[in-house]
């Protein structure tokens, strides 16, 4: 089973039991040990900052583009996704297919958010119509929007002109995933491949996108996202 390595910043905080509070009832018959009435522990305590802080649905999308998610939280959530999916598939290929499907759903929202922010900026939004420009946008802008940094390289296949490769030497989603030896062919970056496939489909460049482990002596988690365009290109 693929699982996430423990992160030193993660901890589990257990909720305290209410049984220790229930016996402290103010209705005791002894006046000597009676307790003054207190507000219910379930009553909402008004916060000074809560009234001034807007709802997440009211926040400006352009002002929150620099917001970052904790790496520990992201690693924990993604590891749970992998384990949840693994229990409901029959093999490695099926697991990668399901991760690709989940990534595709995220990719459609990433593209929508990027287009929305482009329309809200002062500059007029530009729709890319050239393949190389779209691939460079995926390599740089999409990667930065999702992972906080551009990919490391983009290459074109020498043998197949309809194939391109985006290379990430150290994918963030692979850093805290430990894959057993009997599943060494598994690439959890299939989730990333789904994101890329959704973005290309949304920009009218349909393709089949897969992820492959290509480690070398310097980068053990090096991953290649293989983009195979449809025949029309």
Phi, psi and omega in degrees: 000134176282134182215161181272139175291144184297137179259132186296342182270350181277137177213160180248126180248118182275145178284137179288147181284148178271357183295329181287346180262333186297327185281350179274068184269137180283003184262020180295152185281341182275124178285338183290323184248016180291147181258142177293151180294142181227155179295152180298144180290345179270354182288140181285129179267120182296138180251144181291324183274338184294326182287333183265346183272125182288157176294156180298333179282345181261357182285147177286126183295329180287329181281342182258012183291337179269001181292139182242153178256141179304134179298325179294318179294318180296316180296319180294315181295316182292323178296324177293323177297316181296314181293320178298316182291322183298328181286351185239019178233169184253353181186180183296315181299319179293321179295316178295325179294320179291321177295323177297319179296317178296318178296325179298320179296322178292320182299322178297323179284326177297315179296318179298318180294319179296319178293322180295318180291326178294321178290330181277351180281170181290331180277149178290133181296141181245124179266120181287133179240358179255140185300312182298323178294321178294317180296321177293325177296318177296315181299324186254296189288315181295315180298319181291324179292326184267316188249357177084003180203155177289163173290167187275331182197159173223132184225160176247137180294138179282322183281321183240107183293346180266012180241135176231156183228129173254125187250131175237115185289331182215076183299131180302325184285348180263350189293325185246023178251124178252117182257125179295164185296324182288354177237033186297338180280349181291133174238109179291349176289001171302333174298316177294320178300323177296322177297314180297318181297321179294318180296316180295319177298319181293335179263014176068034172233069184300142182202163172256120187243129179228161180245142183221138176283123179228064182291154173225186184294338183262326183232110182284338181256015183303131185230141177246124175266110184268124180250116177248109183286157177288165188300336184294345177257000000 
